[in-house]
Amino acid sequence: MAIFRVLFTRYLSVASRGRFYSSMSELRGLVLGAYASENEKINKLTPFAQKYNEQLTSGKLLEQINVGGPLKVGQTRILWNSSAQYPVVAVAGLGDATSWDVLDGLDGVKENVRIAAGAGVKALAAEKVAQIELEDFNKQAEAAAEGATLASYRFQEYKKPEARKTVPRVSLAQDCPGTEDFRRGETLARAQNWSRLLMETPANLMTPTIFAEEAKKKLTPLGVEVVAHDQEWARSLGMESFLSVAKGSDEPPVFLEMTYKGAAQDQKPLCLVGKGITFDAGGISIKGSSKMDEMRADMGGGSVVVGTLAALAELKAKVNVKAFVPLCENLPSGRANKPGDVVRAMNGKSICIDNTDAEGRLILADALCYAERFGPRYIVDLATLTGAIRVALGLCVTGAFSTSDELFNHLSSAGSKTGDRVWRMPIFKHYNTNMTDFSGYDLNNLGKGSGAGSCTAAAFLREFVPKNVPWMHLDIAGVMNGCDDQPYLVEKGMTGRPLRTLVEFIYREAGL
């Protein structure tokens, strides 16, 4: 790679760059795309890149990138001073969409664009380019904006200003088609980046109260009604299951209720429910210390829900949404739940708590019961619920449990478009029996037998879903962090997944 860099910068030395640009923040960069299959030995530029090549570089751009051979997907080459308009250009490989097998469950064209756009932005950001423009990658402006905006995100709020890396501004190149599509992609990716920020923030700086305040600060100006209910309100409704988890912490619980009205008043709302454990130590059934710090993101479901609302409101989606995020910490103390304790949920069902670290299902139970009051068309809940889903599916796909084939089919097709795949998991009656076949109480939060931890957790939640209401549970623990299937995300950071899939699903289900 170093030899190519020498070739491409031969007419602009490092010293001359300094003379031309007194501050690197003045640099304006451009990301272009090039196709190449594994069998080809040359690159083929996208229509916009070809126009740039002919009009501004007299063919030199293509000539220079071909020196290094065909670009693989996500591989970049940087050219300095190829035109006066753009001092630095990154050409990113789009590869060949056929490299994705049909069994991958992805729209290969769109995913390759996200990968290429993200790679181009990262390459220019490494050169401290502060203003980056992108082409539309052959009528794929939305995917380009998603890959670029997600790749430009950095969590560095608590570093000294002088130690922070350049966070570039990304935009669509001048005279490039697809402005509206690019704006939509930006909106979706910014919402996901906000969810990532919430998840990444340390637990002492993202308590239930602070989370509610941040949601209100973000959503209220967008026209979303946000109400933060206190524990007395929850107690008055009989939310003993939710409140029992909060007992071990000094931080007061908050039940966050949000309302977005984008459609006619008589249209039934859809309901979103997100798990909001702002830190999970496991309670009395305490977790091991290794990677416990990651449990600051155990409110990932709640973060995706509020981020989804932000995206829907900005896009002015013509749907009505009721969203609920029960927020609390799960810590050990003299007041905390003890293994064997029995509590009652809002619908009157009694629950024996055999494992206090299976707390997500306890707080979601009351939220699902509360959703019934609003006569929803359907309910979708999201939660970083089980480590078992990581064992089953790894770190590249969300596990989906659904009582409705139609809902899941919409979700699956949405995931194919957005690159955030889902996989349907079973909710057999067998699993429900494991959770309910006890003589002294209605349910056990751990259940009988062993294995199938994500399936039994879903079965537990199903006991609190209103009858005759289509329901889908998304276990997102596997895509919380550490994912390596989307190079445009920072591998070690929190992801905010599957926010874009959820928005796309809502649009598809509503026929928008």
C-alpha positions in Angstrom: 0.0 0.0 0.0 2.9 2.4 0.8 4.2 2.2 -2.8 0.8 3.2 -4.2 0.7 6.1 -1.8 4.1 7.4 -3.1 2.8 7.1 -6.7 -0.4 8.9 -6.0 1.2 11.8 -4.1 4.2 12.3 -6.4 3.2 15.7 -7.5 2.3 17.0 -4.0 4.8 16.5 -1.2 3.9 16.7 2.4 5.8 20.0 2.6 3.8 21.5 -0.3 0.6 20.4 1.3 1.5 22.5 4.3 2.1 25.5 2.1 -1.2 25.2 0.3 -3.3 24.6 3.4 -2.4 26.6 6.5 -4.9 24.5 8.5 -5.8 20.9 7.7 -9.3 21.7 8.8 -9.6 23.7 5.5 -9.3 20.5 3.5 -12.2 19.5 1.4 -12.3 15.9 0.3 -14.4 13.8 -2.0 -15.3 10.1 -1.9 -15.8 8.3 -5.3 -16.6 4.7 -6.1 -15.1 2.1 -8.4 -16.4 -1.4 -9.3 -14.2 -4.5 -9.8 -15.0 -8.2 -9.8 -12.5 -10.8 -8.6 -11.9 -11.8 -12.2 -11.3 -8.3 -13.5 -7.8 -6.6 -13.5 -9.1 -3.0 -13.9 -11.5 -0.8 -12.1 -14.7 0.6 -13.6 -15.8 4.0 -12.2 -19.3 4.8 -11.2 -21.1 7.3 -13.5 -20.4 10.3 -11.3 -16.8 9.2 -10.7 -16.4 8.8 -14.5 -17.7 12.3 -15.1 -15.2 13.6 -12.5 -12.4 11.7 -14.1 -13.1 13.0 -17.6 -13.9 16.6 -16.8 -11.6 17.4 -13.9 -8.6 15.1 -14.2 -8.5 14.3 -18.0 -8.6 10.6 -17.2 -5.7 10.7 -14.7 -7.8 9.5 -11.8 -8.7 6.2 -13.3 -5.2 5.7 -14.7 -3.7 6.2 -11.3 -6.0 3.9 -9.3 -5.5 1.2 -11.9 -1.8 1.2 -11.1 -2.6 -0.7 -7.9 -5.0 -3.2 -9.6 -8.7 -3.8 -8.8 -10.1 -2.3 -5.6 -11.7 -4.8 -3.3 -14.9 -3.9 -1.4 -14.0 -1.3 1.2 -10.5 -0.8 0.0 -9.5 2.8 -0.6 -6.8 4.8 -2.5 -6.2 8.4 -1.8 -5.1 10.9 -4.5 -3.9 14.4 -3.6 -4.3 17.5 -5.7 -6.2 15.7 -8.5 -8.3 18.8 -9.0 -8.5 22.4 -7.6 -12.1 21.7 -6.5 -11.2 18.8 -4.3 -7.6 18.8 -2.9 -7.9 15.2 -1.8 -10.0 12.4 -3.2 -10.6 8.9 -1.9 -11.7 6.2 -4.4 -13.4 3.4 -2.6 -14.0 -0.1 -3.9 -17.5 -1.3 -4.5 -16.5 -4.7 -5.6 -19.2 -6.8 -7.1 -22.6 -7.2 -5.5 -22.6 -10.9 -6.6 -20.0 -11.5 -3.9 -23.0 -11.7 -1.5 -24.8 -15.0 -1.7 -28.6 -15.1 -1.6 -28.4 -16.9 1.7 -26.6 -13.9 3.2 -30.0 -12.2 3.3 -28.7 -8.8 2.2 -29.2 -6.4 -0.6 -25.6 -6.7 -1.7 -25.6 -3.5 -3.8 -26.7 -1.3 -0.9 -24.4 -3.0 1.6 -21.3 -2.6 -0.6 -22.2 1.1 -1.0 -22.3 1.5 2.8 -19.0 -0.3 3.2 -17.4 1.8 0.5 -18.8 5.1 1.7 -17.7 4.3 5.3 -14.2 3.3 4.2 -13.8 6.5 2.1 -14.8 8.7 5.1 -12.5 6.8 7.5 -9.6 7.2 5.1 -10.1 10.9 4.6 -10.7 11.4 8.4 -7.4 9.8 9.0 -5.9 12.5 6.8 -7.7 15.1 9.1 -10.1 16.2 6.3 -12.9 18.0 8.0 -15.3 18.5 5.1 -16.1 15.3 3.1 -18.5 15.1 0.1 -19.7 11.9 -1.4 -21.1 10.9 -4.7 -24.4 8.9 -4.9 -22.7 5.6 -5.9 -24.9 5.1 -8.9 -28.3 6.0 -7.4 -27.6 4.7 -3.9 -27.5 8.1 -2.1 -29.4 6.8 1.0 -27.0 3.9 1.6 -24.0 6.2 1.0 -25.3 8.7 3.6 -25.8 5.8 6.1 -22.3 4.4 5.6 -20.7 7.8 5.7 -22.5 9.2 8.7 -22.1 6.0 10.8 -18.4 5.8 9.9 -17.8 9.4 10.9 -19.1 8.9 14.5 -16.7 8.9 17.4 -17.4 8.6 21.1 -14.9 11.0 22.6 -17.0 13.3 24.8 -14.7 12.8 27.8 -11.4 13.3 26.1 -9.5 16.5 26.3 -10.4 18.7 23.2 -6.8 18.6 21.9 -6.8 14.8 22.1 -9.9 14.3 20.1 -9.8 13.0 16.6 -11.2 14.9 13.6 -15.0 14.2 13.2 -15.7 15.2 9.6 -18.8 16.8 8.2 -20.3 14.6 5.5 -22.5 15.8 2.7 -23.6 15.0 -0.9 -21.3 16.3 -3.6 -22.4 19.3 -5.5 -24.3 18.6 -8.7 -24.8 15.0 -7.6 -28.4 13.6 -7.8 -30.2 12.0 -4.8 -30.5 14.9 -2.4 -33.7 13.7 -0.7 -32.4 10.1 -0.5 -29.1 11.3 1.0 -31.0 13.4 3.6 -33.1 10.4 4.6 -30.0 8.3 5.0 -28.4 11.0 7.1 -31.4 11.2 9.3 -31.5 7.5 10.0 -27.8 7.3 10.7 -27.8 10.4 13.0 -30.6 8.8 15.0 -28.5 5.6 15.3 -25.5 7.6 16.3 -27.5 9.2 19.1 -28.6 5.7 20.3 -24.9 4.8 20.2 -24.0 7.8 22.3 -26.7 6.9 24.9 -25.4 3.3 25.1 -21.8 4.3 25.3 -22.1 6.9 28.0 -20.8 5.7 31.4 -23.6 4.6 33.8 -22.8 7.3 36.4 -23.6 9.8 33.6 -26.6 8.0 32.2 -28.8 7.2 35.1 -32.6 6.6 34.6 -33.2 10.2 35.4 -30.6 11.5 33.0 -31.8 9.1 30.2 -35.3 10.5 30.6 -33.9 14.1 30.5 -31.9 13.4 27.3 -34.9 11.8 25.6 -37.1 14.8 26.5 -34.4 17.2 25.3 -34.1 15.5 22.0 -37.7 14.4 21.2 -39.8 17.3 22.5 -38.6 19.8 19.8 -39.5 17.2 17.2 -43.1 17.1 18.4 -42.9 13.9 20.5 -44.7 14.1 23.9 -42.4 12.7 26.6 -43.6 11.9 30.1 -41.3 10.6 32.8 -43.4 8.7 35.4 -42.0 8.2 38.9 -42.1 5.1 41.1 -45.3 6.3 42.9 -47.1 6.3 39.6 -45.8 2.9 38.8 -46.7 1.6 42.2 -50.3 2.9 41.8 -50.6 0.8 38.7 -49.3 -2.3 40.4 -46.0 -2.5 38.5 -44.4 -4.5 41.3 -42.3 -6.6 38.8 -40.6 -3.5 37.4 -40.2 -1.8 40.8 -38.7 -4.9 42.4 -35.7 -4.7 40.1 -35.1 -1.0 41.0 -35.0 -1.7 44.8 -31.3 -2.6 44.9 -30.2 0.9 43.7 -30.3 4.3 45.2 -31.2 5.7 41.8 -34.9 6.2 41.4 -36.7 4.3 38.6 -38.4 6.1 35.8 -41.1 4.8 33.5 -40.7 6.7 30.3 -43.8 7.1 28.1 -43.6 8.8 24.7 -46.3 9.6 22.1 -45.7 10.4 18.5 -48.8 11.5 16.4 -48.0 11.4 12.7 -51.3 10.1 11.4 -55.0 10.6 11.8 -56.3 10.5 15.4 -58.4 7.5 14.8 -55.6 5.4 13.6 -54.5 2.8 16.2 -51.0 3.3 17.4 -48.2 0.8 17.1 -46.4 0.2 20.4 -42.6 0.0 21.0 -41.2 -1.2 24.3 -37.5 -1.0 25.1 -35.5 -2.4 28.0 -34.0 0.4 30.1 -31.5 -1.1 32.5 -29.0 1.7 32.7 -26.5 -0.6 34.5 -26.8 -4.3 35.2 -24.6 -5.8 37.8 -26.9 -8.8 38.1 -28.3 -7.9 41.5 -27.8 -10.6 44.2 -27.0 -13.1 41.4 -24.1 -10.9 40.6 -22.2 -11.0 37.3 -18.5 -11.7 37.0 -16.3 -8.6 36.8 -15.0 -9.3 33.3 -16.6 -6.9 30.9 -19.2 -5.8 33.4 -18.5 -2.3 32.3 -20.4 -3.1 29.1 -23.6 -3.4 31.1 -23.9 0.4 30.9 -25.4 -0.5 27.5 -28.1 -2.8 28.9 -30.5 -0.1 28.0 -29.8 -0.7 24.4 -33.4 -1.6 23.7 -34.6 1.7 25.2 -31.9 3.6 23.3 -33.0 2.1 20.0 -36.7 2.9 20.8 -36.0 6.6 21.5 -33.7 6.8 18.5 -36.4 5.3 16.3 -38.9 7.9 17.5 -36.4 10.6 16.7 -36.0 9.3 13.1 -39.8 8.9 12.6 -40.4 12.4 13.8 -37.7 14.0 11.7 -39.0 12.0 8.6 -42.5 13.0 9.5 -43.7 9.4 9.2 -47.5 9.1 8.9 -47.9 6.7 11.8 -49.0 7.0 15.5 -46.6 5.5 18.0 -46.8 4.8 21.7 -43.4 4.0 23.2 -42.4 2.8 26.7 -39.0 2.5 28.3 -38.9 1.2 32.0 -35.7 2.6 33.4 -33.7 1.5 36.4 -30.5 0.0 37.7 -30.0 -3.7 38.7 -27.6 -3.6 41.7 -27.1 -5.8 44.8 -28.0 -4.3 48.2 -29.9 -5.1 51.4 -33.1 -4.0 49.6 -32.5 -6.0 46.3 -34.5 -8.9 45.1 -33.3 -12.2 46.5 -33.5 -15.5 44.6 -36.8 -17.1 45.5 -38.7 -13.9 46.1 -42.2 -13.6 44.5 -43.6 -10.5 43.0 -46.7 -9.6 41.1 -46.8 -8.0 37.7 -49.4 -5.4 36.6 -51.7 -8.0 35.2 -51.8 -9.9 38.5 -49.6 -12.8 37.6 -47.1 -13.9 40.2 -43.4 -14.4 39.4 -40.8 -16.3 41.4 -37.4 -14.7 40.8 -35.0 -17.5 40.8 -32.2 -15.5 39.2 -32.0 -11.7 39.8 -29.8 -11.4 36.7 -32.8 -12.3 34.6 -34.2 -8.9 35.3 -34.9 -7.5 31.9 -37.9 -9.7 31.5 -39.2 -8.5 34.8 -39.3 -4.8 33.8 -40.6 -5.5 30.3 -43.5 -7.6 31.7 -45.1 -4.5 33.3 -44.4 -2.4 30.2 -46.1 -4.9 28.0 -49.1 -5.0 30.3 -49.3 -1.2 30.2 -49.3 -1.2 26.4 -52.6 -3.0 26.4 -54.3 0.3 27.6 -53.8 1.9 24.2 -55.3 -0.7 21.9 -52.2 -1.1 19.8 -52.2 -2.5 16.3 -49.1 -4.5 17.3 -46.3 -4.4 19.8 -42.6 -4.7 19.3 -40.2 -4.9 22.2 -36.4 -4.7 22.0 -34.0 -5.8 24.7 -30.4 -6.8 25.2 -32.0 -9.7 26.9 -29.9 -12.9 26.9 -26.3 -14.0 26.4 -27.9 -17.1 24.9 -28.8 -15.2 21.7 -25.1 -14.5 21.2 -24.3 -18.2 21.6 -27.0 -19.1 19.1 -26.5 -16.4 16.4 -23.2 -14.7 17.1 -22.7 -11.0 16.7 -24.1 -10.2 13.3 -27.9 -10.8 13.6 -30.9 -9.9 15.8 -33.0 -12.8 17.1 -36.7 -12.3 16.4 -39.6 -14.0 18.0 -43.0 -13.3 16.5 -46.6 -14.3 16.9 -47.3 -12.9 13.4 -45.9 -14.2 10.1 -46.8 -10.9 8.5 -44.9 -8.8 11.0 -41.8 -10.9 10.7 -41.9 -11.0 6.9 -41.9 -7.1 6.9 -39.0 -7.1 9.4 -37.0 -9.6 7.4 -37.3 -7.7 4.2 -36.5 -4.5 6.0 -33.3 -6.0 7.4 -32.3 -7.1 4.0 -32.5 -3.5 2.7 -30.8 -1.9 5.7 -28.0 -4.5 6.3 -29.2 -5.2 9.8 -30.3 -8.8 9.5 -32.8 -10.6 11.7 -33.3 -14.3 12.2 -36.6 -15.9 13.4 -36.4 -18.0 16.5 -39.1 -20.5 17.8 -41.7 -19.6 20.4 -43.1 -23.1 20.9 -45.7 -23.8 23.6 -43.0 -26.1 25.1 -41.0 -23.1 26.2 -44.0 -21.4 27.8 -44.7 -24.6 29.8 -41.1 -24.4 31.1 -41.8 -21.0 32.5 -45.3 -21.6 33.9 -45.6 -25.2 35.1 -45.2 -24.4 38.8 -47.5 -25.1 41.7 -46.8 -22.2 44.0 -46.8 -19.2 41.5 -47.8 -18.4 38.0 -44.3 -18.0 36.4 -40.6 -18.5 37.2 -38.2 -16.0 35.6 -35.6 -18.8 35.0 -37.8 -21.7 34.2 -37.2 -25.4 34.2 -34.6 -27.4 32.3 -31.5 -26.0 30.6 -30.6 -24.5 27.3 -32.7 -22.4 24.9 -32.2 -19.3 27.1 -33.3 -16.8 24.6 -36.4 -18.9 23.7 -37.5 -19.3 27.3 -37.0 -15.6 27.9 -39.3 -14.8 24.9 -41.8 -17.3 26.3 -41.8 -15.5 29.6 -42.5 -12.2 27.9 -45.3 -13.7 25.8 -47.3 -14.3 29.1 -47.7 -10.5 29.4 -48.6 -9.7 25.9 -52.2 -8.6 25.4 -54.3 -11.3 23.8 -55.1 -11.0 20.1 -52.4 -8.3 19.6 -49.6 -9.2 17.2 -46.3 -9.1 18.9 -42.6 -9.3 18.1 -39.7 -9.6 20.5 -36.2 -8.6 19.3 -33.3 -9.9 21.4 -30.5 -7.5 20.4 -27.8 -8.7 22.8 -25.8 -10.1 19.9 -25.6 -6.9 18.0 -25.1 -4.6 21.0 -21.3 -4.3 20.4 -18.3 -6.1 19.0 -19.9 -6.6 15.6 -17.5 -7.2 12.7 -20.1 -7.6 9.9 -20.5 -3.9 9.3 -17.0 -2.3 8.7 -18.6 1.2 8.7 -19.2 0.9 12.5 -16.5 1.1 15.0 -15.9 -2.6 15.9 -15.4 -2.2 19.6 -18.1 0.4 20.3 -21.8 0.2 20.9 -23.8 0.0 17.7 -27.3 1.3 18.1 -28.5 -1.7 16.0 -31.1 -2.5 14.6 -32.6 1.1 14.6 -32.6 1.5 10.8 -34.2 -1.9 10.3 -37.0 -0.9 12.9 -37.7 2.3 11.0 -37.8 0.6 7.7 -40.1 -2.1 9.2 -42.5 0.5 10.5 -42.7 2.1 7.0 -43.3 -1.2 5.3 -45.9 -2.4 7.7 -47.8 0.9 7.4 -47.5 0.8 3.6 -45.6 4.1 3.5 
